[in-house]
Amino acid sequence: MNTKLVESLLQVILSLSHEERSLLEEKLFFDSSAPSTRDLMLLAQAGGAFNFLENEPDIYSLDDG
């Protein structure tokens, strides 16, 4: 483990202004290369993995609660 690096990073983070910390948090926690929910839904739809559900009988209705 690189303790010196961690300590150096912590000092830099603590020296940031509020605006800079907010930007850092946004980059660390919200910028993601992971696919969005919409992307996953489109992939599942286009891939056909769930096409078998089209032939399932409708066994539930809105009256079922």
N, C-alpha and C positions, 0 to 999 in steps of 0.2 A: 504494500500500500504506500502511496506517495503522500505522506503526511504534509510535507513542505508545500507541495502543490495545492493541497486542499486548504491549508492555512493561508496561502497567498491569494487564492481565489476568494476565500471568505473576506479577507481584508479589502480586496478590490470591490466586492459586492457591497460591503458595509460603507464604503466611501462614495457609492453612487448616490446621486440625487433621487428624490422620490420618482420623478419622471423617468429617469434612467432605469431604476429598479422595476417600474411598471412595464417598461419596454422589454427588459430582460425576462420578466415573468411571462409576458405574452409570448415571447419567442420560445421559451422553455416549455411552457405548458399548453399553449394553444396552437402554435404553428406545428402542424403535423403532416407528415407525408403519408399517414395512414388514410385509406380510402374513407370517404364520407358514408353515412348511412344510405344516402341516395345512390352513390356509386355501387354499393354492395347490393342494393335492391335491383338496380338495373343489370348488374352482372348475374344475379340469380335468375332474373327473368329471361335474359338473353341466353343463358347457359342451358336452360331447359331441365335443370335438375329437379324442379318441382312440377313438371308437366303432368305427372301422374295424378296430381290433385284435381285436375280438370275433370277426371272421370269418376271422382268420388261422389257418392250420393249425398244429397242435402239432407242430413239427418237432424239438423237443428234449424229452428226458426226464431224470429224475433220474439215470439210468444213464450219461448223457453225461459227467458229471464236470464 
